[in-house]
């Protein structure tokens, strides 16, 4: 078998076999196949696509390119959830304790943020003392004991994906649904959970721009999950404005705490309820979604979800005094309000621009080596459809460094006003 023949087959639209795909991924990982040949094959995949079976073979080959977590010693069904990334998306911070307090086992490996989308691990690390690194035995023991653990991805998990991602980034081969789907699902399958819920986002602050594109990606990942004997479901959700109000690490932790106490933003709270109902059914804790919804609402009303969050934070070395008193979490040196200068209805919000602005403050990374400032970020008080008056506060800017005129202008331009309200935004477009 030769890589040039595999490239030619995909160039000519011939379906690749499991053996051909495995040969490529093995050679890619051990360095025997040079980057220029892998890049050529990636472009052929972008142009000619892959069948569901090819995409599954690619996913499994990538999954087995490194360590695969064995969670069989965790009692019961292990659930996991993945978001394709968005602005203000702190869902795992609230959702994990909610489903764990209802009896589901959530054993989750998460990543760090890069660019305008934040990472769950960075947000958790804004809690003083919190450790995102556990041995596999401690990880398993914690899930058995309290039903919840969230840790960082190990360097030996799916090394083929790291190589392919770097190649795709510099060869114009990022926008390919088979390549995106296999990248996401290889990591989810390697993490060892029995069930996967995918939150596939679309809009200004997401990679997929339309609900149709998001649904196509979701179906590709569901097909991989089903062919891999995993219960895989998906939500198609809007990201044309930030989720909740907070953008930035400690600010998002505070918002997750408020949500677990029943005082969170309506959109974020509803997303957690919708996702949680699916996960409790997947975990077979509940037989139907109505019962699951009630269980989740009760977990908030009784305080069980908040107590589970405290238990989770304490188990991983975090200072729970900061959870009881969120004002003790990292705070920026300055808070500057951005005042509205044009009366009217907000018809659109550039979520990506808001995310980039938060990144420039230090809440995100422009390169993978940048150091996160956990205290800085944005609190965005207005949503699409809101009527705003002159001098209403649109955003509170939490910052340590001086704000430039250009920064303020970019932030202001994130909001579009009109005399009449626009179309209402549907947070959850579809559940698959």
Secondary structure, DSSP 8 states (H G I E B T S, - for coil): --HHHHHHHHHTT----HHHHHHHHHHHHHT-S-HHHHHHHHHHHHHH---HHHHHHHHHHHHTTS-----TTS-S-EEEEEE---TT--HHHHHHHHHHHTT-EEEEEE---BTTB--HHHHHHTSTT------HHHHHHHHHHHSEEEEE--TTS-HHHHHHHHHHHHHT----HHHHHHHHHHHHHHTT-SEEEEEEEESTTSSB-SHHHHHHHHHHHHHHHHHTT-EEEEEEEE-SS-SSSEESHHHHHHHHHHHHTT-S-HHHHHHHHHHHHHHHHHTTS-SSHHHHHHHHHHHHHTSHHHHHHHHHHHHTT--THHHHSGGGS---SEEEEEE--S-EEEEEE-HHHHHHHHIIIIIS-SSTT----TT-EEEE---TT-EE-TT-EEEEEEESS---HHHHHHHHTTEEEESS------SEEEE-
